[in-house]
Amino acid sequence: MDVYSWFRRSLSRTTTTTTTTVTAQPYFKEDELLYGVTDQLLDFIKSFSIDTFRNFSLPDEEDVNNDGGGDNVRKDLSDWQQRHALLVLSKLKELSQLRFKLCPRYLKEHQFWTIYFGLVKGYIAKYELRAIQLDTLKQIRKENENAPDVSACEVEMSEAKQTTDVSPTTSEEHN
């Protein structure tokens, strides 16, 4: 699914849909902190112009699509990036207007977001890394909850081993 289609569908959904849409979740100040939407970032984004995006050098489309896997599937935005983008678009109308002016006349939608995340990388990298770490911890916690309790089996096996190791054989008793 390309990013443009995702944004169109997510912005038009009702409140009973997924949690990645702006309309589906109530807007909280904590979301801004979680997704790195800080005043410094917003000030930096306000400095963007059409030339900022047009002069940004992107790798060739073939390089983006062919990453050696041979599947020709472009990697779109992560869930975190999608939520970040929606928060920034809802918070900063200048970016929405800039996107409207650039896409699709000068850039494809995925190119716009590739450039955007390349430009703001220094501002949001620590927030995205923290989200990845929290996701990993949640997965580990979930795996630990779903893992069978092997300690009881280990105790039974070690007790059985001890009783067989300690008991003398009949040939040793006669010697």
Accessible surface in RSA format (square Angstrom, percent):
REM  Atomic radii and reference values for relative SASA: ProtOr
REM  Chains: A
REM  Algorithm: Lee & Richards
REM  Probe-radius: 1.40
REM  Slices: 20
REM RES _ NUM      All-atoms   Total-Side   Main-Chain    Non-polar    All polar
REM                ABS   REL    ABS   REL    ABS   REL    ABS   REL    ABS   REL
RES MET A   1   139.56  72.3  72.01  47.7  67.55 160.8  88.21  75.0  51.35  68.0
RES ASP A   2    61.72  43.2  55.14  54.9   6.59  15.6  22.17  52.2  39.55  39.4
RES VAL A   3     5.27   3.5   3.04   2.8   2.23   5.4   5.11   4.4   0.16   0.4
RES TYR A   4    93.63  43.7  93.63  53.3   0.00   0.0  57.53  43.2  36.11  44.5
RES SER A   5    36.35  30.7  34.92  46.6   1.44   3.3  12.80  27.3  23.55  33.0
RES TRP A   6    12.89   5.2  12.89   6.2   0.00   0.0   3.67   2.0   9.23  15.0
RES PHE A   7     0.47   0.2   0.47   0.3   0.00   0.0   0.47   0.3   0.00   0.0
RES ARG A   8   143.07  60.1 132.36  67.5  10.72  25.5  36.48  49.9 106.59  64.6
RES ARG A   9   100.99  42.4  99.00  50.5   1.99   4.7  62.12  84.9  38.88  23.6
RES SER A  10     0.00   0.0   0.00   0.0   0.00   0.0   0.00   0.0   0.00   0.0
RES LEU A  11    86.69  48.3  69.97  50.1  16.72  42.0  70.21  49.3  16.49  44.4
RES SER A  12    89.51  75.6  55.62  74.2  33.89  78.1  48.67 103.7  40.84  57.2
RES ARG A  13    65.41  27.5  52.80  26.9  12.61  30.0  20.72  28.3  44.69  27.1
RES THR A  14    90.69  64.5  82.87  84.0   7.82  18.6  81.62 109.6   9.07  13.7
RES THR A  15   100.81  71.7  84.73  85.9  16.09  38.3  58.52  78.6  42.30  63.9
RES THR A  16   124.55  88.6  90.22  91.5  34.33  81.8  79.05 106.2  45.50  68.8
RES THR A  17    51.26  36.5  28.17  28.6  23.09  55.0  37.11  49.8  14.16  21.4
RES THR A  18    75.05  53.4  65.04  65.9  10.01  23.9  74.18  99.6   0.87   1.3
RES THR A  19    93.06  66.2  89.67  90.9   3.39   8.1  61.77  83.0  31.29  47.3
RES THR A  20    32.65  23.2  31.87  32.3   0.79   1.9  28.75  38.6   3.90   5.9
RES THR A  21     0.00   0.0   0.00   0.0   0.00   0.0   0.00   0.0   0.00   0.0
RES VAL A  22    34.16  22.5  29.97  27.1   4.18  10.1  29.97  26.0   4.18  11.4
RES THR A  23    61.69  43.9  44.77  45.4  16.93  40.3  52.39  70.4   9.31  14.1
RES ALA A  24    22.43  20.6   1.17   1.8  21.26  48.4   1.45   2.0  20.98  55.6
RES GLN A  25    54.13  30.3  46.56  34.0   7.56  18.0  15.20  32.4  38.92  29.5
RES PRO A  26    85.90  62.6  72.72  66.3  13.18  47.9  84.77  70.0   1.12   7.0
RES TYR A  27   101.65  47.5  75.14  42.8  26.51  69.0  74.99  56.4  26.66  32.9
RES PHE A  28   104.10  52.1 101.34  62.8   2.76   7.2 104.10  63.1   0.00   0.0
RES LYS A  29   133.25  65.0 125.24  76.8   8.00  19.0  91.91  82.7  41.33  44.0
RES GLU A  30   117.06  67.2 114.77  86.8   2.29   5.5  61.91 119.7  55.15  45.0
RES ASP A  31    21.72  15.2  21.72  21.6   0.00   0.0   0.02   0.0  21.70  21.6
RES GLU A  32     7.48   4.3   7.48   5.7   0.00   0.0   1.05   2.0   6.43   5.2
RES LEU A  33   108.25  60.3 108.09  77.3   0.16   0.4 108.12  75.9   0.14   0.4
RES LEU A  34    69.80  38.9  66.35  47.5   3.46   8.7  67.88  47.7   1.92   5.2
RES TYR A  35    35.85  16.7  35.85  20.4   0.00   0.0   2.24   1.7  33.62  41.4
RES GLY A  36     0.20   0.2   0.00   N/A   0.20   0.2   0.00   0.0   0.20   0.4
RES VAL A  37     4.82   3.2   0.17   0.2   4.65  11.2   0.17   0.1   4.65  12.6
RES THR A  38    27.67  19.7  21.50  21.8   6.17  14.7  22.71  30.5   4.97   7.5
RES ASP A  39   106.15  74.4 100.97 100.5   5.18  12.2  27.05  63.7  79.10  78.9
RES GLN A  40   119.22  66.7 113.77  83.1   5.45  13.0  50.76 108.0  68.46  51.9
RES LEU A  41     0.04   0.0   0.04   0.0   0.00   0.0   0.04   0.0   0.00   0.0
RES LEU A  42    16.09   9.0  16.09  11.5   0.00   0.0  16.09  11.3   0.00   0.0
RES ASP A  43    90.24  63.2  79.94  79.6  10.30  24.3  27.91  65.7  62.33  62.2
RES PHE A  44    61.76  30.9  55.19  34.2   6.57  17.1  61.25  37.1   0.51   1.5
RES ILE A  45     3.64   2.1   0.50   0.4   3.14   7.6   0.50   0.4   3.14   8.5
RES LYS A  46   110.22  53.8  86.44  53.0  23.78  56.6  38.02  34.2  72.21  76.9
RES SER A  47    79.86  67.5  47.82  63.8  32.04  73.8  50.87 108.3  28.99  40.6
RES PHE A  48    21.28  10.6   3.57   2.2  17.70  46.1   3.71   2.2  17.57  50.3
RES SER A  49    51.73  43.7  47.53  63.4   4.21   9.7  42.15  89.8   9.58  13.4
RES ILE A  50    53.48  30.4  51.23  38.2   2.25   5.4  51.23  36.9   2.25   6.1
RES ASP A  51    85.21  59.7  84.64  84.2   0.57   1.3  16.09  37.9  69.12  68.9
RES THR A  52    42.08  29.9  27.88  28.3  14.20  33.8  25.86  34.7  16.22  24.5
RES PHE A  53     0.98   0.5   0.00   0.0   0.98   2.6   0.00   0.0   0.98   2.8
RES ARG A  54   125.48  52.7  95.91  48.9  29.56  70.4  14.85  20.3 110.63  67.0
RES ASN A  55   120.40  83.0  88.61  85.6  31.80  76.6  32.15  77.4  88.25  85.3
RES PHE A  56    69.66  34.9  52.92  32.8  16.75  43.6  58.68  35.6  10.98  31.4
RES SER A  57   101.54  85.8  79.44 106.0  22.09  50.9  53.07 113.0  48.47  67.9
RES LEU A  58    48.78  27.2  21.71  15.5  27.07  68.1  23.08  16.2  25.70  69.2
RES PRO A  59    76.35  55.6  57.76  52.7  18.59  67.6  69.73  57.6   6.62  41.2
RES ASP A  60   100.02  70.1  92.49  92.1   7.54  17.8  20.31  47.8  79.71  79.5
RES GLU A  61    54.69  31.4  50.26  38.0   4.43  10.5  41.80  80.9  12.89  10.5
RES GLU A  62   130.71  75.0 127.99  96.8   2.73   6.5  43.19  83.5  87.52  71.5
RES ASP A  63    89.01  62.3  75.99  75.6  13.02  30.8  19.64  46.2  69.36  69.2
RES VAL A  64    52.67  34.7  35.55  32.2  17.12  41.3  42.89  37.3   9.78  26.5
RES ASN A  65    44.27  30.5  44.21  42.7   0.05   0.1   6.54  15.7  37.73  36.5
RES ASN A  66    77.73  53.6  63.81  61.7  13.92  33.5  22.44  54.0  55.29  53.4
RES ASP A  67    86.75  60.8  50.80  50.6  35.95  85.0  38.67  91.0  48.08  48.0
RES GLY A  68    78.11  96.3   0.00   N/A  78.11  96.3  43.76 120.1  34.34  76.9
RES GLY A  69    61.94  76.4   0.00   N/A  61.94  76.4  31.57  86.6  30.38  68.0
RES GLY A  70    64.14  79.1   0.00   N/A  64.14  79.1  35.66  97.9  28.48  63.8
RES ASP A  71    78.06  54.7  55.26  55.0  22.80  53.9  36.55  86.0  41.51  41.4
RES ASN A  72    99.38  68.5  79.06  76.4  20.32  48.9  21.62  52.0  77.77  75.2
RES VAL A  73    89.48  58.9  84.99  76.9   4.49  10.8  87.98  76.4   1.50   4.1
RES ARG A  74    57.83  24.3  43.69  22.3  14.14  33.7  10.00  13.7  47.83  29.0
RES LYS A  75   139.87  68.2 116.51  71.5  23.36  55.6 109.02  98.1  30.85  32.9
RES ASP A  76    51.71  36.2  23.47  23.4  28.23  66.8  19.99  47.1  31.72  31.6
RES LEU A  77    25.13  14.0  14.25  10.2  10.88  27.3  14.62  10.3  10.51  28.3
RES SER A  78    52.16  44.1  40.07  53.5  12.09  27.9  50.73 108.0   1.43   2.0
RES ASP A  79   101.03  70.8  94.94  94.5   6.09  14.4  25.99  61.2  75.04  74.8
RES TRP A  80    24.81  10.0  18.86   9.1   5.94  14.0  22.10  11.8   2.70   4.4
RES GLN A  81    34.70  19.4  34.70  25.4   0.00   0.0   0.28   0.6  34.42  26.1
RES GLN A  82    19.77  11.1  19.77  14.4   0.00   0.0   0.00   0.0  19.77  15.0
RES ARG A  83     7.08   3.0   7.08   3.6   0.00   0.0   4.85   6.6   2.23   1.4
RES HIS A  84     0.00   0.0   0.00   0.0   0.00   0.0   0.00   0.0   0.00   0.0
RES ALA A  85     0.00   0.0   0.00   0.0   0.00   0.0   0.00   0.0   0.00   0.0
RES LEU A  86     1.74   1.0   0.93   0.7   0.81   2.0   0.93   0.7   0.81   2.2
RES LEU A  87     0.40   0.2   0.34   0.2   0.06   0.1   0.34   0.2   0.06   0.2
RES VAL A  88     0.00   0.0   0.00   0.0   0.00   0.0   0.00   0.0   0.00   0.0
RES LEU A  89    12.26   6.8  10.75   7.7   1.51   3.8  10.97   7.7   1.29   3.5
RES SER A  90    46.07  38.9  25.73  34.3  20.35  46.9  27.28  58.1  18.79  26.3
RES LYS A  91    85.97  41.9  57.41  35.2  28.56  68.0  26.10  23.5  59.87  63.8
RES LEU A  92     7.79   4.3   7.36   5.3   0.43   1.1   7.79   5.5   0.00   0.0
RES LYS A  93   124.50  60.7 122.98  75.5   1.51   3.6  90.61  81.6  33.89  36.1
RES GLU A  94    87.27  50.1  81.97  62.0   5.31  12.6  45.73  88.5  41.54  33.9
RES LEU A  95     1.49   0.8   0.15   0.1   1.34   3.4   1.44   1.0   0.05   0.1
RES SER A  96    33.27  28.1  29.42  39.3   3.84   8.9  23.52  50.1   9.75  13.7
RES GLN A  97   107.33  60.0 103.96  76.0   3.37   8.0  32.60  69.4  74.73  56.7
RES LEU A  98    16.84   9.4  15.15  10.8   1.70   4.3  16.35  11.5   0.49   1.3
RES ARG A  99    35.68  15.0  35.52  18.1   0.17   0.4   4.02   5.5  31.66  19.2
RES PHE A 100   170.88  85.5 156.74  97.1  14.14  36.8 162.99  98.8   7.89  22.6
RES LYS A 101   116.10  56.6 105.97  65.0  10.13  24.1  59.23  53.3  56.88  60.6
RES LEU A 102     0.00   0.0   0.00   0.0   0.00   0.0   0.00   0.0   0.00   0.0
RES CYS A 103    17.95  13.6   7.33   8.2  10.62  25.0   7.33  18.6  10.62  11.5
RES PRO A 104   121.19  88.3 103.58  94.4  17.62  64.0 103.58  85.5  17.62 109.5
RES ARG A 105   188.18  79.0 152.22  77.6  35.96  85.6  50.43  68.9 137.75  83.5
RES TYR A 106    93.58  43.7  64.24  36.5  29.34  76.3  35.47  26.7  58.11  71.6
RES LEU A 107    17.61   9.8  15.42  11.0   2.19   5.5  17.61  12.4   0.00   0.0
RES LYS A 108   114.87  56.0 112.49  69.0   2.38   5.7  74.61  67.2  40.26  42.9
RES GLU A 109    15.56   8.9   9.96   7.5   5.60  13.3   8.81  17.0   6.75   5.5
RES HIS A 110    22.21  12.1  19.80  13.8   2.42   6.2  15.13  15.6   7.08   8.2
RES GLN A 111    31.72  17.7  31.34  22.9   0.38   0.9   1.99   4.2  29.73  22.5
RES PHE A 112     0.00   0.0   0.00   0.0   0.00   0.0   0.00   0.0   0.00   0.0
RES TRP A 113     0.70   0.3   0.70   0.3   0.00   0.0   0.70   0.4   0.00   0.0
RES THR A 114    68.68  48.8  58.39  59.2  10.29  24.5  44.63  59.9  24.05  36.4
RES ILE A 115     0.39   0.2   0.39   0.3   0.00   0.0   0.39   0.3   0.00   0.0
RES TYR A 116     0.00   0.0   0.00   0.0   0.00   0.0   0.00   0.0   0.00   0.0
RES PHE A 117    19.45   9.7  15.12   9.4   4.33  11.3  15.54   9.4   3.91  11.2
RES GLY A 118    37.64  46.4   0.00   N/A  37.64  46.4  19.20  52.7  18.44  41.3
RES LEU A 119    41.23  23.0  25.97  18.6  15.25  38.3  28.96  20.3  12.27  33.0
RES VAL A 120     0.00   0.0   0.00   0.0   0.00   0.0   0.00   0.0   0.00   0.0
RES LYS A 121   138.08  67.4 137.19  84.2   0.88   2.1  81.11  73.0  56.96  60.7
RES GLY A 122    75.52  93.1   0.00   N/A  75.52  93.1  40.07 110.0  35.45  79.4
RES TYR A 123    84.94  39.7  74.02  42.1  10.93  28.4  46.88  35.2  38.07  46.9
RES ILE A 124     3.70   2.1   3.70   2.8   0.00   0.0   3.70   2.7   0.00   0.0
RES ALA A 125    48.42  44.5  40.47  62.5   7.95  18.1  45.17  63.6   3.25   8.6
RES LYS A 126   134.11  65.4 124.93  76.7   9.19  21.9  74.18  66.8  59.93  63.8
RES TYR A 127    28.18  13.2  27.39  15.6   0.79   2.1   7.79   5.9  20.39  25.1
RES GLU A 128    37.35  21.4  37.35  28.3   0.00   0.0   7.90  15.3  29.45  24.0
RES LEU A 129    99.61  55.5  97.86  70.0   1.75   4.4  98.94  69.5   0.67   1.8
RES ARG A 130   106.26  44.6 105.47  53.8   0.79   1.9  35.58  48.6  70.68  42.8
RES ALA A 131    19.22  17.7  12.67  19.5   6.56  14.9  14.77  20.8   4.45  11.8
RES ILE A 132    99.65  56.7  97.21  72.4   2.44   5.9  99.60  71.7   0.04   0.1
RES GLN A 133    95.99  53.7  92.76  67.8   3.23   7.7  33.25  70.8  62.73  47.6
RES LEU A 134    77.32  43.1  76.72  54.9   0.60   1.5  76.72  53.9   0.60   1.6
RES ASP A 135    80.54  56.4  79.69  79.3   0.85   2.0  10.00  23.5  70.54  70.4
RES THR A 136    63.29  45.0  62.77  63.6   0.52   1.2  45.97  61.8  17.31  26.2
RES LEU A 137    94.26  52.5  92.36  66.1   1.89   4.8  92.36  64.9   1.89   5.1
RES LYS A 138   125.95  61.4 121.95  74.8   4.00   9.5  69.06  62.2  56.89  60.6
RES GLN A 139   109.56  61.3 107.69  78.7   1.87   4.5  30.37  64.6  79.19  60.1
RES ILE A 140    83.94  47.8  83.91  62.5   0.03   0.1  83.92  60.4   0.02   0.1
RES ARG A 141   137.92  57.9 135.34  69.0   2.58   6.1  52.85  72.2  85.07  51.6
RES LYS A 142   133.01  64.9 131.17  80.5   1.84   4.4  75.01  67.5  58.01  61.8
RES GLU A 143   116.19  66.7 108.72  82.3   7.47  17.8  43.78  84.7  72.41  59.1
RES ASN A 144   104.55  72.1  86.78  83.9  17.77  42.8  23.90  57.5  80.65  78.0
RES GLU A 145   131.40  75.4  97.27  73.6  34.13  81.3  44.15  85.4  87.25  71.2
RES ASN A 146   114.17  78.7  84.19  81.4  29.98  72.2  30.83  74.2  83.34  80.6
RES ALA A 147    56.86  52.3  36.67  56.6  20.20  45.9  41.22  58.1  15.64  41.4
RES PRO A 148   107.65  78.5  89.54  81.6  18.10  65.8 100.88  83.3   6.76  42.0
RES ASP A 149   107.82  75.5  83.71  83.3  24.12  57.0  42.67 100.4  65.16  65.0
RES VAL A 150    83.76  55.1  82.36  74.6   1.40   3.4  82.86  72.0   0.91   2.5
RES SER A 151    60.07  50.8  58.77  78.4   1.31   3.0  43.69  93.0  16.38  23.0
RES ALA A 152    52.66  48.4  45.05  69.5   7.60  17.3  51.76  72.9   0.89   2.4
RES CYS A 153    73.12  55.3  71.08  79.3   2.04   4.8  18.41  46.6  54.71  59.0
RES GLU A 154   104.55  60.0  99.56  75.3   4.98  11.9  40.00  77.4  64.54  52.7
RES VAL A 155    80.89  53.2  79.60  72.1   1.29   3.1  80.89  70.3   0.00   0.0
RES GLU A 156   118.10  67.8 112.44  85.1   5.66  13.5  37.66  72.8  80.45  65.7
RES MET A 157   137.97  71.5 129.68  85.8   8.29  19.7 108.34  92.1  29.63  39.3
RES SER A 158    54.27  45.9  48.33  64.5   5.93  13.7  40.70  86.7  13.57  19.0
RES GLU A 159    96.66  55.5  95.03  71.9   1.63   3.9  34.18  66.1  62.48  51.0
RES ALA A 160    57.85  53.2  50.09  77.3   7.76  17.7  57.14  80.5   0.71   1.9
RES LYS A 161   137.13  66.9 131.49  80.7   5.64  13.4  79.60  71.6  57.53  61.3
RES GLN A 162   113.28  63.3 111.75  81.7   1.53   3.6  33.44  71.2  79.84  60.6
RES THR A 163    90.82  64.6  81.94  83.1   8.88  21.2  75.84 101.9  14.99  22.7
RES THR A 164    96.45  68.6  77.94  79.0  18.51  44.1  72.40  97.2  24.05  36.4
RES ASP A 165   100.87  70.7  68.26  67.9  32.61  77.1  29.78  70.1  71.10  70.9
RES VAL A 166   119.93  78.9  98.81  89.5  21.11  50.9 104.88  91.1  15.05  40.8
RES SER A 167    64.84  54.8  52.78  70.4  12.06  27.8  39.86  84.9  24.97  35.0
RES PRO A 168    79.52  58.0  61.22  55.8  18.30  66.5  65.60  54.2  13.91  86.5
RES THR A 169    75.97  54.0  69.21  70.2   6.75  16.1  73.98  99.4   1.99   3.0
RES THR A 170   103.05  73.3 101.53 102.9   1.53   3.6  70.74  95.0  32.31  48.8
RES SER A 171    73.52  62.1  65.53  87.5   8.00  18.4  51.58 109.8  21.95  30.7
RES GLU A 172   111.70  64.1  94.67  71.6  17.03  40.5  37.39  72.3  74.31  60.7
RES GLU A 173   113.38  65.1  77.73  58.8  35.65  84.9  34.31  66.4  79.07  64.6
RES HIS A 174   156.78  85.7 122.06  84.8  34.72  88.8  85.27  87.9  71.51  83.2
RES ASN A 175   160.76 110.9  98.20  94.9  62.56 150.6  49.96 120.3 110.80 107.1
END  Absolute sums over single chains surface
CHAIN  1 A    12171.0      10198.9       1972.1       6868.5       5302.4
END  Absolute sums over all chains
TOTAL         12171.0      10198.9       1972.1       6868.5       5302.4
